[in-house]
Every structure is written in structure tokens, then in C-alpha cells.
Amino acid sequence: MTVGPKADNHPAVKKAVHCSGNTEIKDFQDGTCGEISATQSIRAYIGPKNKLWLQYEVQQPKQGATYWYKGGKQVNAETSGKPQAKKFTVKETEATAVA
């Protein structure tokens, strides 16, 4: 996956990041997606009814702030007989900041 577009406190992630997991993980976990940088990370989990949830975290050490962007999308399970498209969009629906 990639993340975009770029905005204030929301840098774009142009290199592809691979996420993996299973339905036994019930919340965002470190290590579910590939590494981006020391100040950016993406976490994922699959919730009930195969809804994929993603969280993009951006730390701004100079500001003393952390920003979280979240979004979810219904996806097809591998066992559904309808394979999930390799490329798809998960829109961000929530933004949170802590300073």
C-alpha cells in the first residue's frame, strides 16, 4: 500500500508497504505492516465481517505531537472464492492528534 496525498502533518508514503495479519488480532498491532521510517508507521487488523482497518501514525518530535489517521474497508476473505483485488483504496475517516 501507499499513503497519500501529502498534507500538513500527513506526509505521503510513496514506497509500497505490505501488511499482513489474521482475524485473531483484535486491534492495531506493531509489526503488521512494513517499516516506513523512525517517525511514520502503519498498523492494520481485520475486524468482524472482514473489515480491514488501517492506522497511519506520524510523529512530529519537534512539535511534540503525534497524529493518527484511520480508515476501514470491507475486503474479501481468501476463503470467500472472490479474491480481493491487489490494489484498492482505503479512505481515511478519522484523524486524531496528541500534543
Order of alpha helices (4+ residues) and beta strands (2+ residues): beta-beta-beta-beta
